[in-house]
Amino acid sequence: MAGTGKSKKRLNAARELTQVVADYYLECQQAHDQGKPVGWMPPMNGVIEVFYAMDLQPVFPENWSPVCAAFGLTPGNFEVSEGMGYSRDLCGYLRNIVGYVYSDMHAAHVPLGGLPEPDLLISFGGGCIPAMKIFQILEQRFPSSRIFSADLPQVAVEDIRDHHIRYAVSEIHRLIDFLTRATGKKMDYDRLEEAVILSDKACALWDEIMSYRRFIPTPISAAEIGIMFVMVTRQGTQVAVDFLTKVRDEVRQRANDGIGVLEDEQVRLFWDNIPLWYNMGLFNAFEHMGGVFVAETYSAAWSLRLDTSNPLEALAMKSLMSYSLVSCLSIRRRKEMVLKACRDYAIDGAVFHQNKSCVPITIGQTDIRRALLKELDIPSITIDADHMDARNFSHAQFQTRADAFMEMLLEKKRDRGRPGV
């Protein structure tokens, strides 16, 4: 079976992602070298647009972890963090970042020049426990950095009320005041409005790209999910809009021309949970039997349309919703989202990644699998793995189960085509 290491990509625009990634990390290093303040922060919040509007450089240590996994740095980083006493049972993002910052961050083998050391550490107080713990550890590693800690309420998306939004807006004002004192830079509210407009354009493009995956055959698969890099690092910039426009135009053309990921698409698959960053080739592992991943839960987290008429409220809502869409969903709500996606994308079978490194978004998979079978007659399998640590994944076991699953799905489709069945 194919499907190890890097994924096989079909889009020309997606192949340009390598340069987009390299340009971003070069920009981070140049900002540090030129004296522009560098701030480390979690992804998925309104701080990103604030930083770009104030001409500050945002850096995302969590996003650096998939880069480390793709370049094979994680084993060394895990060795360092586990040598410090951090258990293998902890989140792989946390263990990787700890190992990275407590080793030689700019060694010759570190790709893309590594991360510049932070002048600022920004924690919004939301999200999963490891995401918050990472910044406590970073505070100890970089004691000269200026620290800002917000206190956002973590509530389910459906429970967000006006008083939550007002409080989040007040925290953004407090952040802007802190950044002005710490860096001497003032907020340009015209640039902030422009950043919010660009963020909303990027989200609209992302939604449109995802909508073309409903086509049969699908013109884009989960193997191209790396394009979400700009949705993490480049929110609020023209770079994200320009890159996603290229992707949208190519995907739209392929859809209109009937060009699919596979010439003979037989089975449409759904992936639940975070990908295996060290082995993205798994998304191609079913293709030799006509299977293609046309939808996944993770891509839904990167689209949040913003009310551009009120930039601060828009960023407040984004900060409240982003992590909640991933780590603060009830099992009922998660089940509804998966079932809707499987209906919308005409899914034949689902693969559930039981992720050792992320328990919050793994909880409830048994209930969801049961609902898929009962309500939509969609079979599924579970694979035991880890989105960061290859030691928790057996490719041989996966291969055996994946082949058997595909054989069952193909037989099921043949049976449906037989008269009287």
C-alpha positions as CSV (number, residue, x, y, z in Angstrom):
1,M,0.0,0.0,0.0
2,A,1.1,3.6,-0.7
3,G,0.7,6.2,1.9
4,T,3.8,6.9,3.9
5,G,5.7,10.1,4.5
6,K,4.6,13.1,2.4
7,S,1.2,13.3,0.7
8,K,0.8,13.2,-3.0
9,K,-0.5,16.6,-4.2
10,R,-2.3,17.3,-7.4
11,L,-2.8,21.0,-7.3
12,N,-0.3,23.3,-8.9
13,A,-1.2,26.1,-6.4
14,A,-0.8,23.8,-3.4
15,R,2.8,23.1,-4.6
16,E,3.5,26.8,-4.2
17,L,2.8,26.4,-0.5
18,T,6.4,25.4,0.1
19,Q,7.5,28.9,-0.9
20,V,4.7,30.5,1.1
21,V,5.9,28.6,4.2
22,A,9.5,29.5,3.6
23,D,8.7,33.2,3.0
24,Y,6.8,33.3,6.3
25,Y,9.6,31.9,8.4
26,L,12.1,34.1,6.6
27,E,9.9,37.1,7.5
28,C,9.9,36.0,11.1
29,Q,13.7,35.9,11.2
30,Q,14.1,39.2,9.4
31,A,11.7,40.9,11.8
32,H,13.8,39.7,14.7
33,D,17.1,40.8,13.0
34,Q,15.7,44.2,12.1
35,G,14.4,44.9,15.6
36,K,10.7,44.5,14.9
37,P,8.9,43.1,18.0
38,V,8.2,39.4,17.7
39,G,5.3,37.9,19.7
40,W,4.6,34.2,20.2
41,M,0.9,33.3,20.5
42,P,-1.6,30.4,20.1
43,P,-3.3,30.2,16.7
44,M,-7.0,30.7,16.1
45,N,-7.6,34.1,17.7
46,G,-8.0,37.8,16.9
47,V,-4.5,38.7,18.1
48,I,-3.2,37.8,14.7
49,E,-5.0,40.7,13.0
50,V,-4.0,43.1,15.8
51,F,-0.3,42.2,15.3
52,Y,-0.4,42.8,11.6
53,A,-2.3,46.1,12.0
54,M,0.4,47.3,14.5
55,D,3.3,46.2,12.4
56,L,4.3,43.5,14.8
57,Q,5.4,39.9,13.9
58,P,3.2,37.0,15.0
59,V,4.8,33.6,15.6
60,F,2.9,30.4,16.4
61,P,4.8,27.7,18.3
62,E,1.9,25.3,18.0
63,N,2.0,25.6,14.2
64,W,5.7,25.0,14.3
65,S,5.1,21.5,15.6
66,P,3.6,20.1,12.4
67,V,6.7,21.6,10.6
68,C,9.0,19.8,13.0
69,A,7.0,16.6,12.3
70,A,7.2,17.0,8.6
71,F,11.0,17.5,8.7
72,G,11.6,14.7,11.2
73,L,12.7,16.9,14.1
74,T,10.1,15.5,16.6
75,P,12.0,12.4,17.8
76,G,14.9,14.6,19.0
77,N,12.6,17.2,20.6
78,F,10.6,14.4,22.3
79,E,13.9,13.0,23.7
80,V,14.7,16.4,25.2
81,S,11.3,17.0,26.8
82,E,11.0,13.4,28.1
83,G,14.5,13.8,29.6
84,M,13.1,16.8,31.5
85,G,10.3,14.6,32.9
86,Y,7.5,15.3,30.6
87,S,5.4,12.1,30.1
88,R,4.8,10.4,26.7
89,D,1.1,10.6,27.6
90,L,1.1,14.4,27.3
91,C,0.1,16.3,24.1
92,G,2.6,15.9,21.3
93,Y,2.5,19.7,20.6
94,L,3.5,20.5,24.1
95,R,6.3,17.9,24.3
96,N,7.7,19.0,20.9
97,I,7.7,22.7,21.7
98,V,9.3,22.1,25.1
99,G,12.0,19.9,23.5
100,Y,12.6,22.5,20.8
101,V,13.0,25.6,23.0
102,Y,15.2,23.7,25.4
103,S,17.5,22.5,22.7
104,D,19.6,24.4,20.1
105,M,16.8,26.3,18.4
106,H,19.0,27.4,15.5
107,A,21.1,24.3,14.9
108,A,22.2,23.6,11.4
109,H,19.7,20.7,11.0
110,V,16.7,22.9,12.0
111,P,14.7,23.8,8.9
112,L,13.7,27.3,7.7
113,G,16.0,28.9,10.2
114,G,13.9,27.9,13.2
115,L,11.8,30.4,15.3
116,P,13.2,33.8,16.4
117,E,13.2,34.2,20.2
118,P,10.1,36.1,21.4
119,D,10.0,39.6,22.7
120,L,6.4,39.1,23.7
121,L,4.4,36.1,24.9
122,I,0.6,36.4,24.3
123,S,-1.8,33.9,25.9
124,F,-5.5,34.4,25.5
125,G,-6.3,31.9,28.3
126,G,-8.6,29.8,26.1
127,G,-8.4,26.5,24.3
128,C,-7.2,23.2,25.6
129,I,-5.1,22.8,28.8
130,P,-1.9,21.9,26.9
131,A,-2.2,25.1,24.8
132,M,-2.3,27.2,27.9
133,K,0.4,25.1,29.7
134,I,2.8,25.6,26.7
135,F,2.8,29.4,27.4
136,Q,3.5,28.9,31.1
137,I,6.5,26.8,30.1
138,L,7.6,29.4,27.5
139,E,7.5,32.1,30.2
140,Q,10.1,30.2,32.2
141,R,12.2,29.6,29.1
142,F,12.2,33.2,28.0
143,P,12.2,35.3,31.2
144,S,13.0,38.6,29.5
145,S,9.9,38.4,27.3
146,R,7.0,40.8,28.1
147,I,3.9,38.7,29.0
148,F,0.3,39.3,28.3
149,S,-2.4,36.9,29.7
150,A,-6.0,37.4,28.7
151,D,-8.9,35.9,30.6
152,L,-11.4,34.9,27.9
153,P,-14.3,32.7,29.0
154,Q,-14.4,29.3,27.4
155,V,-18.0,28.6,26.5
156,A,-19.6,26.5,23.9
157,V,-20.3,28.3,20.6
158,E,-24.0,28.1,21.1
159,D,-23.7,29.6,24.6
160,I,-21.9,32.8,23.6
161,R,-23.9,35.8,24.6
162,D,-23.5,39.6,24.3
163,H,-21.8,40.0,27.7
164,H,-19.1,37.4,26.6
165,I,-18.5,39.5,23.5
166,R,-18.3,42.8,25.4
167,Y,-15.8,41.2,27.8
168,A,-13.7,39.9,25.0
169,V,-13.7,43.3,23.4
170,S,-12.4,44.8,26.7
171,E,-9.6,42.2,26.7
172,I,-8.6,43.2,23.2
173,H,-8.5,46.8,24.2
174,R,-6.3,45.8,27.2
175,L,-4.0,43.9,24.8
176,I,-3.7,46.9,22.5
177,D,-2.7,49.1,25.5
178,F,-0.2,46.5,26.6
179,L,1.4,46.3,23.1
180,T,1.6,50.1,22.8
181,R,3.4,50.3,26.2
182,A,5.7,47.3,25.4
183,T,6.7,48.2,21.9
184,G,6.0,51.9,21.5
185,K,3.8,51.2,18.5
186,K,0.2,52.5,18.3
187,M,-2.8,50.8,16.8
188,D,-3.7,52.0,13.3
189,Y,-7.5,51.3,13.3
190,D,-7.7,51.8,9.5
191,R,-5.2,49.0,9.1
192,L,-7.1,46.9,11.6
193,E,-10.3,47.3,9.6
194,E,-8.4,46.3,6.5
195,A,-6.9,43.2,8.3
196,V,-10.4,42.1,9.3
197,I,-11.7,42.5,5.8
198,L,-8.8,40.5,4.5
199,S,-9.4,37.8,7.1
200,D,-13.1,37.6,6.1
201,K,-12.1,37.3,2.4
202,A,-9.7,34.5,3.2
203,C,-12.5,32.7,5.1
204,A,-14.9,33.2,2.2
205,L,-12.3,31.7,-0.2
206,W,-11.7,28.8,2.1
207,D,-15.4,28.0,2.3
208,E,-15.7,28.2,-1.5
209,I,-12.7,25.8,-1.9
210,M,-14.2,23.4,0.5
211,S,-17.6,23.6,-1.4
212,Y,-16.0,22.2,-4.6
213,R,-15.2,19.0,-2.7
214,R,-18.9,18.1,-3.0
215,F,-18.3,17.5,-6.8
216,I,-18.1,13.9,-7.9
217,P,-15.3,13.2,-8.6
218,T,-13.8,15.6,-6.0
219,P,-11.2,18.0,-7.4
220,I,-9.3,18.3,-4.1
221,S,-8.7,15.9,-1.3
222,A,-7.4,16.0,2.3
223,A,-3.9,15.4,0.9
224,E,-3.9,19.1,0.2
225,I,-4.9,20.2,3.7
226,G,-1.5,21.9,4.2
227,I,-3.0,24.9,2.4
228,M,-4.5,25.8,5.8
229,F,-1.0,27.2,6.7
230,V,-2.1,30.6,5.5
231,M,-5.3,30.4,7.6
232,V,-3.1,30.1,10.7
233,T,-0.2,32.3,10.0
234,R,-1.4,34.9,7.5
235,Q,-4.9,35.8,8.7
236,G,-5.4,39.5,7.9
237,T,-2.9,39.7,5.1
238,Q,-3.1,40.0,1.3
239,V,-0.8,37.0,1.1
240,A,-3.5,34.7,2.4
241,V,-6.1,36.1,0.0
242,D,-3.8,35.9,-3.0
243,F,-2.7,32.3,-2.3
244,L,-6.2,31.1,-1.6
245,T,-7.5,32.8,-4.8
246,K,-5.0,30.8,-6.8
247,V,-6.2,27.6,-5.1
248,R,-9.9,28.5,-5.6
249,D,-9.4,29.3,-9.2
250,E,-7.6,26.0,-9.9
251,V,-10.1,23.9,-7.9
252,R,-13.0,25.5,-9.5
253,Q,-11.6,24.9,-13.0
254,R,-10.9,21.2,-12.2
255,A,-14.5,20.8,-10.8
256,N,-16.0,22.4,-13.9
257,D,-13.9,20.2,-16.2
258,G,-14.8,17.1,-14.2
259,I,-11.1,16.4,-13.2
260,G,-11.0,14.5,-10.0
261,V,-8.2,13.6,-7.6
262,L,-8.6,10.1,-9.1
263,E,-9.7,9.2,-12.6
264,D,-11.9,6.4,-11.2
265,E,-13.2,7.6,-7.9
266,Q,-15.0,4.7,-6.2
267,V,-15.3,5.5,-2.5
268,R,-15.6,8.9,-0.8
269,L,-14.1,9.0,2.6
270,F,-14.3,11.2,5.7
271,W,-11.4,11.7,8.2
272,D,-12.1,12.6,11.8
273,N,-9.5,14.3,14.1
274,I,-6.1,15.9,13.4
275,P,-3.9,14.5,10.6
276,L,-0.7,12.6,11.3
277,W,1.7,15.4,10.5
278,Y,4.7,13.0,10.2
279,N,2.8,10.8,7.8
280,M,0.5,12.9,5.6
281,G,0.8,10.1,3.0
282,L,-2.0,8.3,4.8
283,F,-4.4,10.4,2.9
284,N,-3.3,8.8,-0.3
285,A,-3.3,5.3,1.3
286,F,-6.7,4.3,0.0
287,E,-6.3,5.7,-3.6
288,H,-4.9,2.4,-5.1
289,M,-8.4,1.0,-4.4
290,G,-10.3,4.0,-5.6
291,G,-10.8,5.7,-2.2
292,V,-10.3,9.5,-1.6
293,F,-10.8,11.7,1.4
294,V,-13.2,14.4,0.4
295,A,-13.9,15.9,3.9
296,E,-12.6,16.0,7.4
297,T,-13.4,17.6,10.7
298,Y,-10.2,19.7,11.0
299,S,-10.9,21.9,8.0
300,A,-14.1,23.3,9.6
301,A,-12.0,25.0,12.3
302,W,-10.3,27.4,9.8
303,S,-13.4,29.3,8.5
304,L,-15.0,32.0,10.7
305,R,-16.8,34.7,8.7
306,L,-16.3,38.1,10.3
307,D,-18.6,41.1,10.7
308,T,-16.3,43.6,9.0
309,S,-18.5,46.6,10.0
310,N,-17.2,46.2,13.6
311,P,-13.6,45.0,13.6
312,L,-13.1,44.7,17.4
313,E,-16.4,42.8,17.9
314,A,-15.5,40.6,15.0
315,L,-12.1,39.7,16.5
316,A,-13.7,39.2,19.9
317,M,-16.1,36.7,18.4
318,K,-13.3,35.0,16.6
319,S,-11.3,34.6,19.8
320,L,-14.3,33.2,21.6
321,M,-15.3,30.8,18.9
322,S,-12.1,29.4,17.4
323,Y,-10.9,27.0,20.1
324,S,-14.5,26.2,21.0
325,L,-15.1,24.8,17.5
326,V,-12.3,22.3,18.1
327,S,-12.0,21.6,21.8
328,C,-15.2,22.8,23.5
329,L,-17.9,21.0,21.6
330,S,-20.4,18.7,23.2
331,I,-20.6,15.2,21.8
332,R,-24.1,16.0,20.5
333,R,-22.8,19.1,18.6
334,R,-19.8,17.2,17.3
335,K,-22.0,14.4,16.1
336,E,-24.3,16.8,14.3
337,M,-21.3,18.4,12.5
338,V,-19.9,15.0,11.4
339,L,-23.3,13.7,10.2
340,K,-24.0,17.0,8.3
341,A,-20.6,16.8,6.6
342,C,-21.1,13.2,5.6
343,R,-24.5,14.0,4.1
344,D,-23.2,17.1,2.3
345,Y,-20.1,15.3,0.8
346,A,-21.8,12.0,-0.1
347,I,-19.5,10.0,2.1
348,D,-19.3,6.2,1.8
349,G,-17.1,5.5,4.8
350,A,-15.3,7.2,7.7
351,V,-11.9,6.8,9.3
352,F,-11.7,7.9,13.0
353,H,-8.3,8.8,14.3
354,Q,-8.2,7.9,18.0
355,N,-5.6,10.4,18.8
356,K,-3.4,9.8,21.8
357,S,-2.2,13.4,21.7
358,C,-5.6,15.1,21.8
359,V,-8.2,13.6,24.0
360,P,-10.7,16.5,23.8
361,I,-11.4,16.0,20.1
362,T,-11.3,12.2,20.4
363,I,-14.0,11.9,23.0
364,G,-17.4,10.8,21.6
365,Q,-16.1,8.9,18.6
366,T,-17.9,5.7,19.5
367,D,-21.2,7.6,19.7
368,I,-20.6,9.3,16.4
369,R,-19.6,6.1,14.7
370,R,-22.8,4.5,16.0
371,A,-24.9,7.4,14.7
372,L,-23.3,7.3,11.3
373,L,-24.2,3.7,10.8
374,K,-27.7,3.9,12.3
375,E,-28.8,7.1,10.6
376,L,-26.8,7.2,7.4
377,D,-25.7,3.6,6.9
378,I,-22.1,4.8,6.7
379,P,-19.5,2.2,8.1
380,S,-16.3,3.4,9.8
381,I,-13.1,2.2,11.3
382,T,-10.9,3.5,14.1
383,I,-7.2,3.7,13.9
384,D,-5.0,4.2,17.0
385,A,-2.4,6.9,16.4
386,D,-1.0,10.3,17.4
387,H,-0.9,13.4,15.4
388,M,2.7,14.1,16.5
389,D,4.4,11.0,17.8
390,A,5.1,8.2,15.3
391,R,5.9,5.8,18.1
392,N,2.2,5.6,18.8
393,F,1.3,4.5,15.3
394,S,1.7,1.1,13.6
395,H,1.7,1.4,9.8
396,A,1.5,-2.4,9.3
397,Q,-1.6,-2.6,11.4
398,F,-3.2,0.4,9.7
399,Q,-2.5,-1.1,6.3
400,T,-4.2,-4.4,7.1
401,R,-7.3,-2.6,8.5
402,A,-7.5,-0.1,5.7
403,D,-7.4,-2.7,3.0
404,A,-10.0,-4.8,4.7
405,F,-12.2,-1.7,5.2
406,M,-11.9,-0.7,1.5
407,E,-12.8,-4.2,0.4
408,M,-15.9,-4.1,2.5
409,L,-16.9,-0.6,1.2
410,L,-16.4,-1.7,-2.4
411,E,-18.4,-4.8,-1.9
412,K,-21.2,-2.8,-0.2
413,K,-21.4,-0.5,-3.2
414,R,-21.5,-3.5,-5.6
415,D,-24.3,-5.0,-3.6
416,R,-26.3,-1.8,-3.9
417,G,-26.0,-1.9,-7.7
418,R,-27.3,-5.5,-8.0
419,P,-31.0,-5.9,-8.8
420,G,-33.1,-7.1,-5.9
421,V,-30.4,-6.3,-3.3
